[in-house]
Amino acid sequence: MAMELMKMPQLGESVTEGTISKWLVKPGDHVTKYDPLAEVMTDKVNAEVPSSFTGIIKELKADENQTLAVGEVICSIEVEAAKTDNDNVGQAVSHSVEKVDAPVTSNVQQAAEPSRKARYSPAVLKLSQEHGIDLSKVKGTGNEGRITRKDLLKLVESGNLPKADEPSAISDSAPEVISPQVNRQTSPVTNVTTAAGDKEIPVTGIRKAIASNMLKSKHEIPHAWTMVEVDASNMVKLRDNLKSDFKQKEGYNLTYFAFFVKAVAQALTEFPELNSMWAGEKIIQKKEINISIAVATEDALFVPVIKNADEKSIKGIAREIQELASKVKAGKLKAEDMQGGTFTVNNTGSFGSVQSMGIINYPQAAILQVETIVKRPVVINDMIAVRDMVNLCLSLDHRVLDGLVCGRFLARIKEIIEKISKENTSIY
């Protein structure tokens, strides 16, 4: 019988680590291929990790609530055949396997060229900070020469740690792929003192991943911000007149948010520059308009996607908002529900916010915050009137977008919302 290793899969775009929330097997259990092994939690999705093999569980390599980088071993399986294929298990879960008896060698090589752009996983960054390792003096043995966690662990075990202004010391190990990589500068962890009565709250895997993604966005994307004020009185009137009959007929709510998402999708067809992503030497303008929406739980933030939102009616968008929010709250959101987003709309108004600056959902180029609709006195034709007003706040990637196109984009959304009426707006 051969021994195979199961590794932490990549559960969604930009996911770099996952937390074992619950083991579904124990050592000695017999599993068949595709049987679920564990429940894994990331900042984007909760999912079950299926087995790639049929055999006996020999050892669980991680504890429950332990966070591991993508590519780290989670368990070993004694397979029933000497040779087992390593099929990809669905689009939502992909992983790699390696033989237990894979040869490991160690030698000293030249450090990576200083001009090479550094790309480190969260696990590598954490280890380097804990042990004061100068990563610029370490040559990685992973895919495309990237530094792996194994490389640093070997250095730590040897005690020959490359520090600033010291000769480099390198270790080599069997190739390991960790993808996607995180490319950013990270500040050392601040030492915070505690006093009597302070409460220490452990940082969960999801919270760590959220922090990592937000840090990446702020460090890599030059954020700019702009806002427009919209008179949503006609929209409010139409929705309030329809909401009771709509709920009775369809079984779910017709929300204000659905109108805004539809308006954004329509505006994106006219201003496709906002539906773009920065890709180093080029800008990728996405064909599909897939709107990411932010859905919060007590301790995490998920960003599921409404695919092809420009092709959907207000009713269809309202239904998807309801379905995706229900999945998040029930912990049933799948990896594919989180993938492919091209622009994000955040319903910050649901918390009573009237003005906010969103952090862009990397690698998208912009995020729109829809604030609270409030009744305010405004001047119309030199007369004061009470209207339902809302602020739309746009954060933009200034590498991709400039103020002119963003101003026109917001003006178009404003125009769409303000012209909503029973006569010219179709819900269905």
Sequence and secondary structure as in RCSB ss.txt:
>XXXX:A:sequence
MAMELMKMPQLGESVTEGTISKWLVKPGDHVTKYDPLAEVMTDKVNAEVPSSFTGIIKELKADENQTLAVGEVIC
SIEVEAAKTDNDNVGQAVSHSVEKVDAPVTSNVQQAAEPSRKARYSPAVLKLSQEHGIDLSKVKGTGNEGRITRK
DLLKLVESGNLPKADEPSAISDSAPEVISPQVNRQTSPVTNVTTAAGDKEIPVTGIRKAIASNMLKSKHEIPHAW
TMVEVDASNMVKLRDNLKSDFKQKEGYNLTYFAFFVKAVAQALTEFPELNSMWAGEKIIQKKEINISIAVATEDA
LFVPVIKNADEKSIKGIAREIQELASKVKAGKLKAEDMQGGTFTVNNTGSFGSVQSMGIINYPQAAILQVETIVK
RPVVINDMIAVRDMVNLCLSLDHRVLDGLVCGRFLARIKEIIEKISKENTSIY
>XXXX:A:secstr
 EEEEEE  B STT  EEEEEEES  TT EE TT EEEEEE SS EEEEE SS EEEEEE S TT EEETT EEE
EEEESSSS      TTT B    BTT            TTS   B HHHHHHHHHHT  GGG    SGGG   HH
HHHHHHHHT    TTS       S     S B S           TT       HHHHHHHHHHHHHHHHS EEE
EEEEEE HHHHHHHHHHHHHHHHHHSS   HHHHHHHHHHHHHHH GGGGEEE SSSEEE SS  EEE EE SS 
EE  EETTGGGS HHHHHHHHHHHHHHHHHT   HHHHS   EEEE GGGGT S       TTBSEEEEE   EE
EEEEETTEEEEEEEEEEEEEEETTT  HHHHHHHHHHHHHHHHT  TTT    
